Amino acid sequence: MSQPTMMRLMALSINTAKRAGSIIRDVMQKGNLGIIDKGKDDLQTEADRSAQRCIIASLSKSFPKIKIIGEEGGSDLNVKNDWLVTTEDEDFLKNACPDQWLNVNDDDVVVWVDPLDGTSEYTQGFLDHVTVLIGIAVKDSAVGGIIHQPYFKNPGGEMGRTIWGLKGLGTGGFERISPPKDKFIVTTTRSHSNAIVQAALDALNPTDVIKVGGAGYKVLQLLEGKAHAYVFASPGCKKWDTCAPEAVLESQGGTLTDMLGNHYSYGANVNHPNLQGVLATNGDVSHSDIISKLPSNVLEAMKSNNDNDFSVQSCYSNRYFVRKVLCKTLSRK
């Protein structure tokens, strides 16, 4: 009996993420990263491009009717045979499909791909921050996700770890660890901070702040009990950064929203930037309590961001972001 589309898509995405991870390692080992500067603090490497080609070609071949959106734009789908993944993860397919996903139509599905989350860290040698993200949305909501760590060192020396999550089924590939109960630890951006981001952190008065790269790696900090919350009060992330992490985290009992507590829409026609920032919690702390502690200037800054006055490029300009907030604040006085 044929497996439901959702289960097959998840199973193929698991194996495809692993193959993309091996491509990322291969590019690094060869030493020619082929870096292109796409804009302020926004790099692209040969690993980004090649990993995306692998993922989109593989998923498109098996699911030609499903919409796939990748960070690196359009991709050449004519890839060499060893980049084309056609086998599905058999261990995942041993699970029973949750009832709500038994009859999902291809037209209702959007796959969001970040072939290399943490490109800046990749170029700087912070390889443990690097992840491959494949997020699956159904009718605008993030429901399934794969987070692959190419440089995770397994016992015995094998490289790579693949974590998956599907709402209604749960998660796999790791064991959840609860964070310390006598602390409140926050993870946040390593390189995209500004005055508003810092104001949010200061208001929460965390015991410790962990600064790492990549949305995928930050959510892993929550899943592994290294932090209670991921706080980023800035419009720097995109839908491909958060779709997979949101699905995995919420499949495990956590929550990922914007800084105002609203879930992002992951439909086919939405704008890509997450203009209201990112707030994620692991289930051990109250999501709403954190929002209630945010100062009015942070909340106003998030509310003021909209698609009409923020370009994609401006989302990466911290100076523009702070200047925009200050100008709006002063104009109200």
C-alpha positions in Angstrom: 0.0 0.0 0.0 1.4 3.4 -1.0 2.3 5.8 1.8 0.5 9.2 2.1 2.2 12.1 0.4 3.2 13.8 3.7 5.1 10.7 4.9 6.8 10.2 1.6 7.8 13.9 1.4 9.2 13.8 4.9 11.1 10.6 4.3 12.6 11.8 1.0 13.5 15.2 2.6 15.4 13.4 5.4 17.6 11.6 2.9 17.9 14.7 0.7 19.1 16.8 3.6 21.7 14.2 4.4 23.0 14.3 0.8 23.0 18.1 0.9 25.1 18.0 4.1 27.7 15.8 2.4 27.9 18.3 -0.5 28.5 21.1 2.0 31.3 19.1 3.5 32.8 18.3 0.1 32.9 22.0 -0.9 34.7 22.9 2.3 37.2 20.1 1.9 38.1 21.3 -1.6 38.7 24.7 -0.3 37.2 26.9 -3.0 34.0 28.3 -1.3 33.1 30.5 -4.3 31.8 33.3 -2.1 29.3 35.9 -3.5 28.2 38.9 -1.5 24.4 39.2 -2.0 24.2 42.3 0.2 24.9 43.5 3.8 25.9 40.5 5.9 24.3 38.2 3.3 26.8 35.8 1.7 26.3 32.9 -0.7 28.9 30.1 -1.3 29.2 27.3 -3.8 28.0 25.0 -1.0 24.7 27.0 -0.8 24.2 26.8 -4.5 25.1 23.1 -4.9 23.1 22.0 -1.8 20.0 23.8 -3.1 20.3 22.2 -6.5 20.5 18.8 -4.9 17.5 19.4 -2.7 15.2 21.1 -5.2 16.0 18.7 -8.0 15.5 15.6 -5.8 12.2 16.8 -4.3 10.9 18.2 -7.7 11.5 14.9 -9.4 9.4 12.9 -7.0 6.8 15.7 -6.2 6.6 17.8 -9.4 3.3 19.5 -8.4 4.5 20.7 -5.0 5.7 24.3 -4.7 9.3 24.6 -3.5 10.9 27.9 -2.5 14.6 28.0 -2.0 16.7 30.8 -0.5 19.0 30.9 -3.5 16.2 31.6 -6.0 15.8 29.5 -9.1 18.0 26.4 -9.5 19.2 24.4 -12.4 17.5 21.0 -12.0 19.9 19.2 -14.3 22.2 17.7 -11.6 24.6 14.8 -11.7 23.2 11.5 -10.8 24.8 11.2 -7.4 23.1 14.5 -6.3 19.7 13.2 -7.2 18.1 11.5 -4.2 15.3 9.1 -5.0 15.2 6.8 -1.9 13.1 7.6 1.1 14.1 7.1 4.8 12.8 3.6 5.7 12.9 4.2 9.4 10.7 7.2 9.2 8.2 5.3 7.0 7.7 2.8 9.9 5.7 5.5 11.7 1.9 5.7 11.2 0.8 8.9 9.4 -1.2 11.2 11.7 -4.9 11.4 10.6 -4.7 15.1 9.6 -2.1 14.4 7.0 -3.6 11.3 5.3 -5.2 13.2 2.4 -3.0 16.3 1.9 -3.3 17.6 -1.6 -0.1 18.7 -3.4 -1.6 22.1 -4.1 -1.8 22.7 -0.3 1.9 22.1 0.3 4.8 24.5 0.1 8.4 23.4 0.8 10.8 26.1 2.2 14.5 25.3 1.7 17.5 26.9 3.3 20.3 24.8 1.8 22.9 26.2 4.2 21.6 28.1 7.2 24.5 29.9 8.8 26.5 30.8 5.7 28.5 33.5 7.4 29.5 31.0 10.1 30.4 28.5 7.5 32.9 30.9 5.9 34.3 31.8 9.3 34.8 28.2 10.5 32.0 28.0 13.0 30.9 24.7 11.4 28.8 23.4 14.2 26.4 26.3 13.6 25.6 25.2 10.1 22.4 23.4 9.3 20.3 22.3 6.3 16.7 23.2 6.6 13.7 21.7 4.8 10.4 23.0 6.0 7.0 21.7 4.9 3.9 23.9 5.2 0.3 22.9 4.6 -2.3 25.6 4.0 0.1 28.3 5.3 1.1 26.6 8.5 4.5 25.0 9.2 3.8 21.3 10.0 6.9 19.3 9.1 10.6 20.0 9.2 14.1 18.6 8.9 17.1 20.1 10.5 20.4 18.4 9.4 23.7 19.2 11.0 26.5 18.3 8.5 29.3 18.7 11.1 27.7 17.0 14.0 30.2 14.4 15.3 28.5 11.1 16.2 30.0 8.5 18.5 32.4 6.5 16.3 33.3 9.4 14.1 30.5 9.5 11.5 29.6 13.1 10.6 26.1 14.4 10.4 22.9 14.3 12.4 19.3 14.6 11.1 16.5 15.8 13.3 12.9 15.7 12.1 9.5 16.8 13.4 6.0 16.4 12.2 3.0 17.8 14.0 0.8 15.0 15.3 3.6 12.5 15.2 6.4 14.1 17.2 10.2 14.3 16.6 13.1 12.0 15.9 16.9 12.0 15.6 17.6 13.3 19.1 16.6 13.1 22.7 15.1 16.3 24.2 16.8 17.7 27.3 15.2 20.1 29.7 17.2 23.3 30.5 18.4 24.2 34.0 15.4 25.1 36.2 17.4 27.6 38.3 18.4 29.8 35.2 16.8 31.6 32.3 19.0 31.3 29.3 18.4 33.1 26.0 20.0 32.4 22.6 20.1 35.2 20.0 22.0 36.4 17.0 25.7 36.3 16.8 26.2 39.0 14.1 22.9 40.9 13.5 22.3 42.8 16.7 21.1 46.4 17.1 19.6 48.6 19.8 16.1 47.1 19.6 17.4 43.5 19.8 19.5 44.5 22.8 16.5 46.3 24.4 14.5 43.1 24.2 17.3 41.1 25.8 17.8 43.6 28.6 14.1 43.6 29.4 14.1 39.8 29.9 17.1 39.9 32.2 18.4 36.4 31.3 20.9 34.6 33.4 23.0 33.9 30.3 22.9 34.9 26.7 24.2 32.5 24.0 25.1 34.2 20.7 25.2 31.8 17.8 24.5 31.8 14.1 21.6 30.4 12.1 18.0 30.0 13.1 18.2 26.2 12.9 21.1 26.1 15.3 19.4 28.5 17.7 16.3 26.2 17.9 18.6 23.3 18.5 19.8 25.1 21.6 16.2 25.0 22.8 15.7 21.3 21.9 18.9 20.3 23.6 18.2 22.2 26.9 21.0 24.7 26.4 18.5 27.6 26.3 15.0 28.4 27.3 14.2 31.0 24.6 15.4 32.3 21.2 14.8 36.0 21.0 15.5 38.1 17.9 13.6 41.4 17.8 14.6 42.3 14.3 13.4 41.6 10.7 16.5 39.7 9.6 15.1 36.2 9.2 13.2 34.8 6.2 10.5 32.1 5.9 13.1 29.5 4.8 15.0 30.2 8.1 12.0 29.4 10.3 9.6 27.0 8.6 11.5 23.8 9.4 12.7 25.0 12.9 9.1 26.0 13.8 7.7 22.7 12.7 10.3 20.7 14.6 10.1 22.8 17.8 6.3 22.8 17.9 6.2 19.0 17.2 8.2 18.7 20.5 5.9 21.0 22.5 7.7 24.3 22.0 6.4 27.5 20.2 7.9 29.7 17.5 6.2 32.9 16.5 7.0 36.5 15.7 7.8 38.9 18.6 4.2 39.7 19.0 3.1 36.1 19.4 1.7 35.5 16.0 2.6 32.6 13.8 4.0 33.4 10.4 2.2 32.3 7.2 4.2 30.0 4.9 1.9 30.0 1.9 3.1 30.1 -1.6 2.5 33.8 -2.2 3.7 35.4 1.1 6.6 37.8 1.3 9.8 36.2 2.4 11.1 38.4 5.2 9.9 37.7 8.8 9.4 41.4 9.6 8.2 41.1 13.2 11.3 39.2 14.4 11.4 35.7 16.0 10.5 34.4 19.4 10.8 30.7 20.2 10.4 28.9 23.5 11.0 25.3 24.4 7.9 24.6 26.5 9.6 25.0 29.8 8.9 28.7 30.0 5.7 30.6 29.1 5.8 32.1 25.7 3.1 34.7 26.6 5.0 35.7 29.8 8.1 36.6 27.7 6.0 38.8 25.4 4.4 40.5 28.4 7.9 41.6 29.6 8.9 43.2 26.4 9.0 47.1 26.6 6.7 49.2 24.6 9.5 50.5 22.3 10.3 46.9 21.2 6.7 46.0 20.6 6.1 49.3 18.7 9.1 48.6 16.6 7.8 45.2 15.6 4.3 46.5 14.9 5.7 49.3 12.7 7.4 46.9 10.4 5.3 46.1 7.3 5.8 45.1 3.7 5.1 48.6 2.4 8.1 50.3 3.9 10.6 47.4 4.3 12.5 46.1 1.3 14.2 42.8 1.3 17.6 44.5 1.4 16.6 46.9 4.2 15.8 43.9 6.4 19.5 43.3 6.7 20.4 46.9 7.4 20.5 47.3 11.2 21.2 51.1 10.9 18.1 51.5 8.7 16.0 49.5 11.2 17.1 51.5 14.2 16.8 54.9 12.4 13.3 53.9 11.2 12.1 53.1 14.7 13.6 56.3 16.2 12.1 58.5 13.5 8.6 57.0 14.1 9.0 57.3 17.9 10.0 61.0 17.6 7.3 61.8 15.2 4.7 60.8 17.8 6.0 63.1 20.5 
